[in-house]
Amino acid sequence: MNRYHPPEKYGNLNDDVSSILLSTEEIEQRVRELGESISQDYADLNPLLVGVLKGGVPFVADLLRMITIPIEIDFMAVSSYSKETRDRGLVRMQKDLDEPINGRHVLFIEHIIDTGLTINYLLRNLKARNPASLKVCALFDKSRRRLIDVPLAYKGFDLPDRFVVGYGLDFRERYRNLPYVGILKSEVFHATNND
Ligand code: PRP
C-alpha cells in the first residue's frame, strides 16, 4: 500500500495549527525535570535507554541532553496494529535492539502511550530477555484511551483524547518537526483525510 500523500501546499506548518496545547517552553521544562529525575535514580547504573522510532526521536534527543550520568542508547522500530490491521495488539517489529540486554538496567522511552497495547507487547518482549530492571518513561499519556494497564515510572504530560500533532506526533507523517503540541485546523485535517 502506498501511503505517500503529497502535501496540499508547501507553506509553513505553523499555519495549519488552530491551537497550541503544550508550548515549546512547557515541553522543554518538563523534559528537563525528567532528565534530572533519571540522572538521580540511575546514578552508577549505566542504564540503556531504548527509544522507539519514529515519533520518539525529538523526545529522546532532547531527554538525552538533560541527563548528566553515563548512559547508552538504542532504538526499536515497530509498526502498530492501527496502521495496518484491525487486529488490536498485533505489533510487528521492524528494528530490534542491536545488543542483548540481560543484566542491564533498561529504561524504555516512549513519546506517547495511547491504548497501551504497543508498549505492553514491547515490555513483555524485553522482559523475556532478562534485564536487571525495566521501566518506562513516557512523555505523553492519553490515559483515557487505555485498554491495558501500563506502569509508568516517569510521565511528562496527560493529553486529552484529541488528535494532536507536533514534537514527534504526526498526521500522515507530517508535523513531527513542530516544536510544540497542537491541534490541526479542521480544514487541514479533513482536506487530506478523505481516503
Ligand atoms: C506510537 C508510539 C507507540 C504507539 C502507542 O507510535 O510510539 O508505538 O503509537 O499507541 P498505543 O498505546 O495505542 O499502542 P505510532 O504508531 O504513532 O508510530 P510512529 O511513532 O512511527 O508515528
Boltz pocket constraint, residues with backbone or C-beta under 6 A from the ligand:
constraints:
  - pocket:
      binder: B
      contacts: [[A, 52], [A, 53], [A, 54], [A, 55], [A, 56], [A, 78], [A, 79], [A, 80], [A, 110], [A, 111], [A, 112], [A, 113], [A, 114], [A, 115], [A, 116], [A, 117], [A, 118], [A, 119], [A, 168], [A, 170]]
      max_distance: 6.0
